[in-house]
Amino acid sequence: MTPNLKYLHPYPFEKLAQLKQGIVPPADKSHIALSMGEPTHATPHLIQEALLTHLHGLANYPTTKGIPELRQAIAGWISRRFQIPVDAVNPETQVLPVNGTREALFSFAQCLIDQALAAPVPDKLAAYTPSLAIPRPVVIMPNPFYQIYEGAALLAGAEPYFLNTLEDSGYLPDFDAVPDEIWQRCQLIYICSPGNPTGSVIDQASHEKLLNLAAKYDFVIASDECYTEIYDDETNPPPGLLQTAYNMGNTAFKRCVIFHSLSKRSNAPGLRSGFVAGDAELLKHYFLYRTYHGCAMSLPTQHASIQAWQDEHHVIENRRLYREKFTAFIDVLGEVCTVIKPPASFYVWLKIPLPAASPFSKGGLRGISDTEFAKQLFAQQNITVLPGSYLSRDFGGINPGLNHVRIALVAPLDECIEAAQRIKNFLNSL
Ligand SMILES: Cc1ncc(COP(=O)(O)O)c(C=O)c1O
C-alpha cells in the first residue's frame, strides 16, 4: 500500500453518519436532507431522451478523448458562456471529457505533481515519506474545501497548504497572505469559484492576480467551476478562469485548467459527466495519463452531454428554482438569525448564532458547537445538515468551519420552507 493512504481523512459524510448513529429522530416529523450537495430537481427530458436514443452505443468501447461532437459542443459552450471568441478554445487539444469533476480533480494532481521537485531530497525514498519532514511539493487549496483536493494532494505525495476563507474577507482566499517560500514550492493550486461551502465568487481581479503569480512561480491553477451555473443575479454570472486568462492576453491558457460538470448545472449527478479545458500542453499529458487511468465516458452519456451543453433553458429554470428557495428559506430563518445569501451555489453557510465562548451562554444548548448543532437538529427536528468543521482543517491557529453548518437547499421548495421553520424553532429553543 502507498504509505500516503494513512494521511487521508475520513470523508465528511462518514463522520456525519457516525455523528447521527444511535439517534432516533421524532417520528412525527419527516426527514429533510440538507447535508449533501446532491441536486434533486428533475433531470431534463432532453438528457434522458438522448441517453435512450443512444443506448445502442453501449456496444462500443468509448475513447478517452471522446467524440469530436462532444468536444465541439463543450468548446462552443465555453465560448458563449465566458464571452470569448468561438475559436478561442480548440476542441481537439484543449478539451477532454471527464466522468464528473470529482475523478478529474483527483487524478489531475496524480498526473501533475512532480516528486523530483521536492527540495532538498537526500534520497529517492525520502521524497515519498512525509514523516521525514522534507519540503515536499505544495498544493494550495481553500479552507473549508471540497475534500477531494486534500486527498488528491496527499496521495500525490504533496503537502496541502490551506487558504482560510473567512467572513471578514467575504469568504474569499487571500493570495497575498501566502509566503514566498510556499509559492516557490507550489506546483498546483485548487480554487473553487463559486465556492463550496461558502458560495463566494472569485472576481476577475483576483483571477488576474493569481495568473500573474502562476507565471512568476510557475505553478498550475486547477479552477473548480462546477457551481458557476447556479447563481443569483441573472445579469452577472460568475467569471471563469479561462475568460480572465484570455482577456489578459494568455490566449493559450498557459497553466490554467478549468473543471466543469453537468451534475449541478443540469441536475444530472448520476450521469457522471463533466469536462476539463485549458492549457493544451497540460492536457496532452493528462490525456496520456487518462488512457491508463481508464475512465472513458460511455457513448450514450456523451450524446446526452452534447444535448445538455447546448441547452440553456433548463439551466435558467434551475436557477429560478434555487432563487425561489433561497428567498423563502431566508424569509423564515432570517427572522431569528443572520443568513447570508451567497452570490452563487445552492449552499447556505450558516454561522451559528452565539458562538461557543459567548459570555451570554446560559448553559443548556447555548454556545452550541457545529457538531452539536447538527446532532441536536437531527435529534429534535429530523433535519440533516453538515457541520462546518467536517469541511475544514485547523490552519494558522484558525478553523474556519467551526461554528458553521452547511445547509444545501437541494430539497423541494416546500421542504426548504419547512426546514427553515424547524431550524427557527430549534434556535428559539436554545
Ligand atoms: C466543489 C465541488 N467540486 C466538484 C464536485 C464533484 O462533482 P461531480 O463529480 O458530480 O462533477 C463537487 C460535488 O459535490 C463539489 O462540491
The ligand as an ORCA input file, in Angstrom:
! r2SCAN-3c Opt
* xyz 0 1
  C     -16.766     21.862     -5.166
  C     -17.104     20.596     -5.865
  N     -16.332     20.201     -6.877
  C     -16.588     19.060     -7.539
  C     -17.652     18.260     -7.190
  C     -17.859     16.969     -7.937
  O     -18.997     16.950     -8.705
  P     -19.166     15.935     -9.889
  O     -18.146     14.846     -9.732
  O     -20.537     15.417     -9.778
  O     -18.910     16.712    -11.156
  C     -18.485     18.617     -6.138
  C     -19.607     17.756     -5.731
  O     -20.343     17.990     -4.835
  C     -18.208     19.828     -5.455
  O     -18.978     20.247     -4.427
*
